[in-house]
Amino acid sequence: MIATLTSDREIDTILRRAIDGERLHQEDALALLRSHDLTAIGQAADIVSRRLHPEPFRTYNIDRNINYSNVCAAVCDFCAFYRPVGHDEAYVLSEEVLDQKIQETIDLGGDQILLQGGLHPKLPLDWYEDLLRGMKAKFPQLNVHGFSPPELWHFHKMAKLPLETVLKRLMDAGLGSLPGGGGEILVDRVRKLVTRGKVLTDGWLEVNRVWHELGGRSSCTMMFGHVETLEERVEHLERLRQQQDETRGFTAFICWTHQPPHKAPWFGQDAEAGRKGGIDMSTLPPAGAFEYLKTQAVARLYLDNIPNIQSSWVTQGEKVGQMALFFGANDMGSLMIEENVVAQAGTVFHLSLQSIRHCISDAGYIPRQRNVHYEYIDAYPPPESDDAKATGPLLPVIV
């Protein structure tokens, strides 16, 4: 028996079923989210994670988040990054700047860029195709992990072409994989409250479904701790699990807590773009580390068909990001050479490559660099170093 399991028989039973590999129901996940026994839930998630990943490694990758533009025709009340069309701070990066950022990433050992922007109302589909072709011609070894599902849905609507056609054209131009951005909470009640002019739940899932059917892979995400209920948090997980049952295209799940933004000066004022009303999410109290670790652990237990869980040290910081390795995560995520969106909300955590590797080795694992498919791309065994001396994962107390 796990020594710190709660005396609540319902929670004890749920956790034991998850540890034994049984699929949990929505009411099970809801009971866990309502529970305050973080230790027991975390231990169960750790056991499941080590069952799925018994190797002595935990992974990270090196990429750069390049925001090719901050112009967006939609409005998200939690986003301090976007700028309306015509704003003095609106931009589209030049080819020269993009090339410089990519070369810097490769020079630091990276093999990928995370390419995202807003829903630009004027850039045509062939602009994005030319962008991808130019990148692949100059940097053929680079994986472009690009364009969130809301962006791709926007491209499809702007081009007035079938979604499959748009995705196939971008894939042929060099798009390698899709990030899970713009997922927030996959429940339309929540999406309509916090966003306007942005794809709803079925559209977000449809982008991923079609991409997976074309043979592509993507990650999936959840931003929680704002206006959603616990039931809606579970509904989000259920929608992801159902789609993964159908397509098997999600490589990883990443969750993070809502980062209350500084109130943008144009909040509720841009009538031309339809930016009236909305929720001032800067006033919402932030969810803390307790809620983050518990929700990630429940996700590991519930998403039994998604192989990898990624820590979100970018929003949670180094220590909580490391603790996530004991709450279901098997990956520390990206070195994140550049990050703009979360930083604009006022949350700024930066880790060096050495720090990320030490987070993994101090947790008892051997750090390994991986690619978007979670394949190891570094040499092993590594040169003699502190990282190579990991003693093995620290185990929960079992009696």
C-alpha positions as CSV (number, residue, x, y, z in Angstrom):
1,M,0.0,0.0,0.0
2,I,1.2,3.6,-0.7
3,A,2.0,4.9,2.7
4,T,0.4,8.4,2.3
5,L,-2.8,7.4,0.5
6,T,-5.8,9.2,2.0
7,S,-8.2,7.4,4.2
8,D,-10.9,8.3,1.8
9,R,-11.8,4.9,0.4
10,E,-13.1,6.4,-2.9
11,I,-9.8,8.2,-3.6
12,D,-7.8,5.2,-2.5
13,T,-9.8,3.0,-4.9
14,I,-9.5,5.4,-7.8
15,L,-5.7,5.7,-7.4
16,R,-5.2,1.9,-7.2
17,R,-7.2,1.4,-10.3
18,A,-5.1,3.9,-12.2
19,I,-1.9,2.3,-10.9
20,D,-3.2,-1.0,-12.1
21,G,-3.7,0.4,-15.6
22,E,-7.4,0.6,-15.5
23,R,-9.0,3.5,-17.4
24,L,-10.5,6.2,-15.2
25,H,-14.0,7.7,-15.7
26,Q,-14.8,11.4,-15.7
27,E,-16.3,11.2,-12.2
28,D,-13.0,9.6,-11.0
29,A,-11.0,12.6,-12.4
30,L,-13.4,15.0,-10.8
31,A,-13.1,13.3,-7.4
32,L,-9.3,13.6,-7.6
33,L,-9.4,17.2,-8.6
34,R,-11.7,17.9,-5.6
35,S,-9.4,16.0,-3.3
36,H,-6.7,17.8,-1.3
37,D,-4.4,14.8,-0.9
38,L,-1.7,16.0,-3.2
39,T,0.9,13.5,-2.0
40,A,-1.2,10.5,-2.7
41,I,-2.3,11.7,-6.2
42,G,1.2,12.7,-7.0
43,Q,2.6,9.3,-5.9
44,A,0.1,7.5,-8.1
45,A,1.0,9.7,-11.1
46,D,4.7,9.1,-10.5
47,I,4.1,5.3,-10.4
48,V,2.1,5.5,-13.7
49,S,4.8,7.7,-15.3
50,R,7.6,5.2,-14.3
51,R,5.5,2.3,-15.6
52,L,5.1,4.1,-19.0
53,H,8.8,5.3,-19.0
54,P,10.8,2.8,-17.0
55,E,14.1,4.0,-18.5
56,P,16.5,5.9,-16.3
57,F,16.1,9.0,-18.5
58,R,14.0,12.2,-18.4
59,T,14.1,14.4,-21.4
60,Y,14.2,18.0,-22.7
61,N,14.6,19.7,-26.0
62,I,16.2,22.8,-27.3
63,D,14.1,25.1,-29.4
64,R,13.1,28.7,-29.8
65,N,9.7,30.2,-29.7
66,I,9.6,32.6,-32.7
67,N,6.5,34.8,-32.9
68,Y,6.6,35.8,-36.5
69,S,3.8,38.4,-35.9
70,N,1.9,39.8,-32.9
71,V,-1.1,41.1,-35.1
72,C,-4.3,39.3,-34.2
73,A,-7.9,39.8,-35.4
74,A,-9.2,37.8,-32.5
75,V,-9.1,38.9,-28.8
76,C,-8.2,36.7,-25.8
77,D,-8.8,38.4,-22.5
78,F,-5.8,36.6,-21.0
79,C,-3.4,37.6,-23.7
80,A,-1.1,40.6,-23.2
81,F,0.9,39.8,-26.3
82,Y,-1.4,40.5,-29.3
83,R,-1.7,44.0,-30.9
84,P,-4.6,45.1,-33.1
85,V,-4.1,45.8,-36.7
86,G,-2.5,49.2,-37.1
87,H,-1.2,49.5,-33.6
88,D,2.2,51.2,-33.2
89,E,3.7,48.0,-31.7
90,A,2.3,45.6,-34.3
91,Y,5.0,43.8,-36.3
92,V,5.7,41.0,-38.9
93,L,9.3,39.7,-38.6
94,S,11.5,40.1,-41.7
95,E,13.2,37.2,-43.4
96,E,16.6,38.4,-42.2
97,V,15.5,38.5,-38.5
98,L,13.9,35.0,-38.8
99,D,17.1,33.6,-40.3
100,Q,19.2,35.1,-37.5
101,K,17.0,33.7,-34.8
102,I,17.0,30.2,-36.4
103,Q,20.8,30.2,-36.8
104,E,21.3,31.2,-33.2
105,T,19.0,28.3,-32.2
106,I,21.0,25.8,-34.3
107,D,24.3,27.2,-32.9
108,L,23.0,26.4,-29.4
109,G,22.3,22.8,-30.3
110,G,18.6,23.2,-31.2
111,D,16.9,21.2,-33.9
112,Q,13.5,22.9,-33.8
113,I,11.7,26.2,-33.7
114,L,8.2,26.8,-32.3
115,L,6.7,29.2,-34.9
116,Q,3.5,30.9,-33.8
117,G,1.8,34.3,-34.3
118,G,-1.7,35.8,-34.1
119,L,-4.6,35.5,-36.5
120,H,-3.3,38.0,-39.0
121,P,-6.2,39.3,-41.1
122,K,-4.2,40.1,-44.2
123,L,-1.5,37.5,-44.8
124,P,-2.5,35.0,-47.5
125,L,-1.9,31.2,-47.4
126,D,1.0,31.4,-49.9
127,W,2.8,33.8,-47.6
128,Y,3.0,31.1,-45.0
129,E,4.0,28.5,-47.6
130,D,6.8,30.8,-48.8
131,L,7.9,31.3,-45.2
132,L,8.2,27.5,-44.6
133,R,9.9,26.8,-47.9
134,G,12.5,29.5,-47.3
135,M,13.2,28.1,-43.8
136,K,13.6,24.5,-45.0
137,A,15.8,25.6,-48.0
138,K,18.2,27.3,-45.7
139,F,17.9,25.0,-42.6
140,P,16.9,21.6,-43.9
141,Q,17.7,19.9,-40.6
142,L,15.2,22.1,-38.7
143,N,11.8,20.9,-37.6
144,V,9.2,23.6,-37.8
145,H,6.8,23.0,-34.9
146,G,4.4,25.6,-36.1
147,F,1.1,27.3,-36.2
148,S,-1.4,26.6,-33.4
149,P,-4.8,25.1,-34.3
150,P,-6.5,28.5,-34.0
151,E,-4.0,29.9,-36.6
152,L,-4.5,27.0,-38.9
153,W,-8.3,27.2,-38.6
154,H,-7.9,30.9,-39.4
155,F,-5.8,30.1,-42.5
156,H,-8.5,27.7,-43.7
157,K,-11.2,30.3,-43.3
158,M,-9.2,33.1,-44.9
159,A,-8.2,31.0,-47.9
160,K,-11.7,29.5,-48.3
161,L,-10.2,26.1,-48.9
162,P,-10.9,22.8,-47.2
163,L,-8.9,22.3,-44.0
164,E,-7.3,19.2,-45.4
165,T,-6.1,21.1,-48.5
166,V,-4.6,23.9,-46.3
167,L,-2.8,21.4,-44.0
168,K,-1.5,19.3,-46.9
169,R,-0.1,22.4,-48.6
170,L,1.7,23.6,-45.4
171,M,3.0,20.1,-44.8
172,D,4.4,19.9,-48.3
173,A,6.0,23.4,-47.8
174,G,7.9,22.1,-44.7
175,L,5.6,22.2,-41.7
176,G,6.8,19.4,-39.4
177,S,4.5,19.2,-36.4
178,L,1.8,21.2,-34.6
179,P,2.0,22.8,-31.2
180,G,-1.0,22.6,-28.9
181,G,-1.4,26.3,-28.4
182,G,-4.8,27.9,-28.2
183,G,-6.4,25.0,-26.4
184,E,-7.1,26.8,-23.2
185,I,-10.2,24.9,-22.1
186,L,-11.9,22.8,-24.7
187,V,-15.4,23.7,-23.6
188,D,-17.4,26.3,-25.6
189,R,-18.9,28.0,-22.6
190,V,-15.4,28.9,-21.4
191,R,-14.0,29.8,-24.8
192,K,-16.9,32.1,-25.5
193,L,-16.3,33.9,-22.2
194,V,-12.6,34.5,-22.6
195,T,-12.1,34.7,-26.4
196,R,-13.8,36.3,-29.3
197,G,-13.2,35.6,-33.0
198,K,-11.3,32.4,-32.2
199,V,-11.9,28.8,-33.1
200,L,-14.2,26.9,-30.8
201,T,-13.7,23.4,-29.4
202,D,-14.8,21.3,-32.3
203,G,-12.7,23.3,-34.7
204,W,-9.6,23.0,-32.5
205,L,-10.0,19.3,-32.4
206,E,-10.8,19.0,-36.1
207,V,-7.5,20.7,-37.0
208,N,-5.6,18.1,-35.1
209,R,-7.8,15.2,-36.4
210,V,-7.1,16.1,-40.0
211,W,-3.4,16.7,-39.3
212,H,-3.2,13.3,-37.7
213,E,-5.0,11.7,-40.6
214,L,-2.4,13.2,-42.9
215,G,0.3,11.4,-40.9
216,G,1.3,14.4,-38.8
217,R,1.9,14.6,-35.0
218,S,1.0,17.3,-32.5
219,S,1.0,18.1,-28.9
220,C,-2.0,19.1,-26.8
221,T,-2.3,21.6,-24.0
222,M,-4.6,23.0,-21.3
223,M,-4.5,26.5,-19.7
224,F,-6.5,26.3,-16.5
225,G,-7.3,28.2,-13.3
226,H,-9.4,31.0,-14.6
227,V,-13.2,30.9,-15.3
228,E,-13.6,27.1,-15.9
229,T,-15.1,24.7,-13.4
230,L,-13.5,21.5,-12.3
231,E,-16.1,19.6,-14.4
232,E,-15.0,21.6,-17.4
233,R,-11.4,20.8,-16.7
234,V,-12.3,17.1,-16.8
235,E,-14.4,17.6,-20.0
236,H,-11.3,19.1,-21.6
237,L,-9.2,16.0,-20.7
238,E,-12.0,13.7,-21.9
239,R,-12.1,15.4,-25.4
240,L,-8.4,15.0,-25.8
241,R,-8.5,11.3,-24.7
242,Q,-11.4,10.6,-27.1
243,Q,-9.5,12.1,-30.0
244,Q,-6.3,10.3,-29.1
245,D,-8.3,7.0,-29.1
246,E,-9.3,7.8,-32.7
247,T,-6.1,9.2,-34.2
248,R,-3.1,8.4,-31.9
249,G,-1.5,11.6,-33.1
250,F,-0.8,13.5,-29.8
251,T,2.8,13.0,-28.7
252,A,2.5,14.9,-25.4
253,F,0.3,16.9,-23.0
254,I,1.3,20.1,-21.4
255,C,-0.7,22.1,-18.9
256,W,-0.1,25.3,-17.1
257,T,-2.0,27.8,-14.9
258,H,-3.5,31.0,-16.2
259,Q,-1.0,33.8,-15.8
260,P,-3.0,37.0,-15.0
261,P,-2.0,39.6,-17.6
262,H,-1.2,43.2,-17.1
263,K,-4.3,45.0,-18.3
264,A,-3.7,46.0,-21.9
265,P,-4.4,49.7,-22.7
266,W,-6.8,48.7,-25.5
267,F,-8.9,46.4,-23.3
268,G,-12.5,46.7,-24.4
269,Q,-11.8,49.8,-26.5
270,D,-11.0,48.7,-30.0
271,A,-14.5,48.9,-31.6
272,E,-13.1,48.5,-35.1
273,A,-11.8,45.0,-34.2
274,G,-14.9,44.2,-32.2
275,R,-13.0,44.2,-28.9
276,K,-15.8,45.3,-26.7
277,G,-16.7,43.7,-23.4
278,G,-14.9,40.6,-22.2
279,I,-13.4,39.6,-18.9
280,D,-10.6,41.5,-17.2
281,M,-8.6,38.4,-16.4
282,S,-5.9,40.5,-14.7
283,T,-8.2,40.6,-11.7
284,L,-8.5,36.8,-11.3
285,P,-6.5,35.2,-8.5
286,P,-3.7,33.0,-9.9
287,A,-3.8,29.3,-9.3
288,G,-0.8,28.2,-7.3
289,A,1.7,25.3,-7.4
290,F,-0.6,23.0,-5.4
291,E,-3.3,23.2,-8.1
292,Y,-0.8,23.0,-10.9
293,L,0.8,19.8,-9.6
294,K,-2.5,18.2,-8.7
295,T,-4.0,18.9,-12.1
296,Q,-0.9,17.6,-14.0
297,A,-0.9,14.5,-11.8
298,V,-4.6,13.9,-12.6
299,A,-3.9,14.4,-16.3
300,R,-1.2,11.7,-16.2
301,L,-3.7,9.3,-14.6
302,Y,-6.5,10.1,-16.9
303,L,-4.7,10.5,-20.3
304,D,-3.7,6.9,-20.4
305,N,-3.3,7.0,-24.2
306,I,-1.0,10.1,-24.4
307,P,2.6,8.9,-23.9
308,N,4.3,12.0,-22.6
309,I,3.6,14.7,-20.0
310,Q,5.7,17.8,-20.1
311,S,6.5,20.0,-17.1
312,S,5.8,23.7,-17.5
313,W,8.7,25.4,-15.7
314,V,8.2,28.4,-18.0
315,T,5.1,29.4,-16.0
316,Q,5.9,27.6,-12.7
317,G,9.6,28.3,-12.2
318,E,12.5,26.0,-11.7
319,K,11.6,24.3,-8.4
320,V,8.0,23.5,-9.2
321,G,9.0,22.5,-12.7
322,Q,11.4,20.0,-11.2
323,M,8.8,18.8,-8.8
324,A,6.5,18.1,-11.8
325,L,8.9,15.2,-12.5
326,F,7.4,13.5,-9.4
327,F,3.8,14.4,-10.4
328,G,3.5,12.5,-13.7
329,A,5.9,14.5,-16.0
330,N,8.6,12.6,-17.9
331,D,9.9,15.6,-19.8
332,M,11.2,19.1,-18.7
333,G,10.1,20.7,-21.9
334,S,12.2,23.2,-23.9
335,L,15.2,25.3,-23.1
336,M,13.0,28.0,-24.6
337,I,15.7,30.3,-25.9
338,E,13.1,32.9,-26.6
339,E,9.6,33.3,-25.1
340,N,7.4,36.3,-25.6
341,V,3.7,35.5,-25.0
342,V,3.9,34.4,-21.3
343,A,6.5,37.0,-20.6
344,Q,4.1,39.8,-21.8
345,A,1.8,38.7,-19.0
346,G,4.5,39.4,-16.5
347,T,5.6,35.9,-15.8
348,V,9.3,35.6,-16.5
349,F,11.2,32.4,-15.7
350,H,14.5,31.6,-17.4
351,L,16.6,28.5,-17.1
352,S,19.9,27.7,-18.7
353,L,20.6,24.3,-20.3
354,Q,22.8,23.4,-17.4
355,S,19.9,24.2,-15.0
356,I,17.5,22.1,-16.9
357,R,19.9,19.2,-16.9
358,H,20.6,19.6,-13.2
359,C,16.9,19.6,-12.5
360,I,16.7,16.2,-14.1
361,S,19.8,14.7,-12.6
362,D,19.1,16.1,-9.1
363,A,15.7,14.2,-9.3
364,G,17.7,11.0,-9.8
365,Y,17.4,10.7,-13.6
366,I,19.8,11.0,-16.5
367,P,19.0,14.0,-18.8
368,R,18.7,13.3,-22.5
369,Q,17.9,15.7,-25.3
370,R,15.1,14.6,-27.6
371,N,13.3,15.7,-30.7
372,V,9.6,16.4,-31.3
373,H,8.9,12.7,-31.6
374,Y,10.5,12.1,-28.2
375,E,13.4,10.2,-29.8
376,Y,16.8,10.7,-28.2
377,I,19.2,12.8,-30.3
378,D,22.2,13.2,-28.1
379,A,25.1,10.8,-27.6
380,Y,24.9,8.2,-24.9
381,P,26.6,7.4,-22.7
382,P,27.5,11.0,-22.2
383,P,31.0,12.2,-21.2
384,E,31.7,11.8,-17.5
385,S,29.9,14.6,-15.7
386,D,27.6,15.3,-12.8
387,D,24.6,14.7,-15.2
388,A,25.9,11.2,-15.9
389,K,26.0,10.2,-12.3
390,A,22.3,10.1,-11.6
391,T,21.6,7.5,-9.0
392,G,18.2,6.5,-10.4
393,P,14.7,7.9,-9.8
394,L,13.8,8.7,-6.2
395,L,11.0,6.2,-5.3
396,P,7.8,6.8,-3.3
397,V,7.6,5.1,0.1
398,I,5.9,1.7,-0.4
399,V,4.9,-0.5,2.6
